[in-house]
Amino acid sequence: MIKSEIFDNELQELANFAKVISHPARLAILKYLAETKTCISGDISDHLPLSRTTVSQHLKELRDMGLIHGEIDGLKINYCLCSSSIKEYLNKFDHFFSKIKATEINCEIPYSSSN
């Protein structure tokens, strides 16, 4: 048994989403696609300080998670954000953290000026 299997599907899905977006290169790709407000045809590595191979690996992770999609257009691939999927994951994340934010427990250690 894989240890992650002891957790419910919702937690596994959130963990996978967090894992995919935890890399700064993937965040940069998402940010770039969002800022261009259109599908990108061609090489995204022309716009990021990363090699084509590295960008391709990160695009695959984002595609596999459903955060972007790429359509082949001749020799190029058009990459677009998958807004519906992104909204779905953000809603799940918001729902998860809303339960945590709602707690009244405060574990902060008070600062002591006597140090």
N, C-alpha and C positions, 0 to 999 in steps of 0.2 A: 504494500500500500504506500502510495506517495503521501507524505504528510499534508500537503495542501488539500488532499481529498477529504480530510476530516472537517473541512470548513464548507459552509453552504455555497451554492453556486453564485449567489449575489456577491459574497465576499471574494470569491475567486475571480469573478469578473472585474470587480473594482481593483483588485490587486494587479491583474493583468493590464488594465488600463493605466494604472499608476506607473507600472513598470515601463510601458511603452512611452509615456510622456515624460519619464524621468531623465531622459537624455537631452542635453542642451541642443544637440544637432537636430533632433526631431522637433523640438520646440521651435528652433529657428526655421525649419522647413514649414511647419504649420503657420508660423507668423508671416513668413514670406508669401505663402499662398493666400493668406487672409489679406495682407496688405495690397496684393496685386488685384484683388477682387475679380479675378478671372481665372480660367484654366490656363495652365502654363504648358506651352508646347516647346519641347526642346530640353536643354540641359540645365537643370536647376543648379548644378555645381558652378555655373557661370556667375551665379549671384551669391554664393556662399563660399566661405574660405575652406572648402573641403574638396577632396578628390572626387571624381565621378564614381569610383568604386564605393567610397564611403557613403556618398549620397544615395547611391542605389541600394545599399544595405539598409539604410534608415528609411528610405521610401518603402521598401518591402515590409518592414515592421509596421509602418503606419497603414499600409494597404491591408496587411493581414488583420489588423485591429479594426479595419473598416472606417478609419478616420479620413482617408483619402481614397480616391479611385483614379486609375489611369486607363485611358483608352488609347489603343494603338491607332495612329493616323499615319500610314505609310511607314517611314523610317523613324518617326518620332512618336512619343507618347505624350498625350495631354493629361496633365495631373490637375485634379480639382479637389477641393475640400468636400467632404461628405457631411454637410451641415446637419442633416437629420441624425446621423450617427453621433456626431459630436454633441449635439443637444441632448440626446438620450443619455450618453455617459455623464455629461455635466449634471443632468437632473438626478441621476442615480448617486453621484458624488454629493450633491447638495442634500439629498434626502438622508444619506448616511451621516453627513456631518451635522445636519440639523438636530439629530438626536444627541450628538455629543455637545453641541453648543447649548442645548437646552438644560444641561445639568447645572446644578448650583454648587458643585464641589470646586473648591479653590485650593490647590496644593502648593501654591507659591510660598516660598520661604521668605518671611519678612526680612528686609534689609536691616542690618544692625550697624549703627554708626560708631559703635565702640571698637570696631576692627582697626 
